[in-house]
Structure formats: C-alpha cells, structure tokens
Amino acid sequence: MLFLAYSANPADAETCLAPPRPFVPSDTQSAREYADIIRNDFELYIRDIQSYFRCLEEERARAFEEAREVSEEYGRFLGLVER
C-alpha cells in the first residue's frame, strides 16, 4: 500500500507552455520591411500552438487517469479504516 502512495511521481505531469504570440508592428512600413520574419513567426506560432494543444490533451488524459486511480485508492483506504 505504501508503494502505491509513493509510486506516483509529480514529475510525470507535463508542463505545457503556450507559445508567445507573434509580434506585428503597428506601422505599415515596419510590417513590410520585416514581412518575411513576421510571416515566419506566424508559421512557427501555428506549429507550436498545435503542439501545445496536443500537450494539453495528453496532460488532461494523464490527469484524468491519475484521478481515477486516486479515487480507487481512496475507496480501498476507506475500506481499510472503516472495518
């Protein structure tokens, strides 16, 4: 029983970090001058936000499974102490 309590490792949880929003200058001249860089920033953002969404979904699934396991462990614990 103690093994179960200590086998869950908080480091197993993944930290999902949202990518920074691309910067778009407010003036037309700068936007045109840096169009290639800004376009690339947007493409990187779109790629990275998709990875972020996948990470969130994986973390949600992991946390849901953990919560199910903890609920079962709690049920077993209550069975032990309520005898």
N, C-alpha and C positions, 0 to 999 in steps of 0.2 A: 504494500500500500504506500509506504514512504517513497518507494521508487517512482510510482506514478506522480506523486506530488512534486518530485524534483526533476522528473524527466522532461517536463515542458520547459523549453528554453525561450525566454523572451527575445533572444537574438534571432529566433526563427521568423519572427514577424519582419516583414519587409517594409522599409520606409519608401514610400512613393513620393517623389518630389516633382511638382509641376514645373514644366519648363518656363523660362521667363518669356513674357510677351515680346514680340518683335517691336523695335522702335521705328516709328515713322516720323520723320521731321515734318514740322508744320508748314514749312515754306517749300514751294514748288521747285525752286532752283536746287536746293539740297536733295530733295527727293529724286530729282532727275539725275543729279550728279552721282548719287550713291544708289541708283536703282538696282544695279546688279547685286550689291551687298545686301540691300533690303530684301530683294526677291529671294536671295539665298537664305536670309534669316527666317523668312516666312516658310520656306520649304522645310528648313530644319525644325521649325516650331511644329509644323503639321506632322512631321515624322515623330518628333519627340512626344507630342501630346497623345498620339496613338499608343506609344509605348507606356505613357503614363496611365492611360485608360486601362490597358492590359494589366499593369501593375495593380491598379486599384481593384480590378475584378479578381485577380489572384489573391490579393490580401483579403478581400471580402470573403472569398471561398475558404481561405485558411482560417479566418476568424470565426466563421460560421461553424466549421468543423470543430475548432477548439471549443466553442461554446457548447456544442453538442456533447463533446467528451466531458467537459466540466460538469454539465448537467447530470450525466450518467454517474460520474464520480461522486457528486453531491448526493444522489439517490442512494448509492452504496454506503456513503458515510452516514446518512440518516438511518439506514437500516442497521448499521453497527451500533450507533449510540442510542437507539430507541428500543433496544431489546430488553 
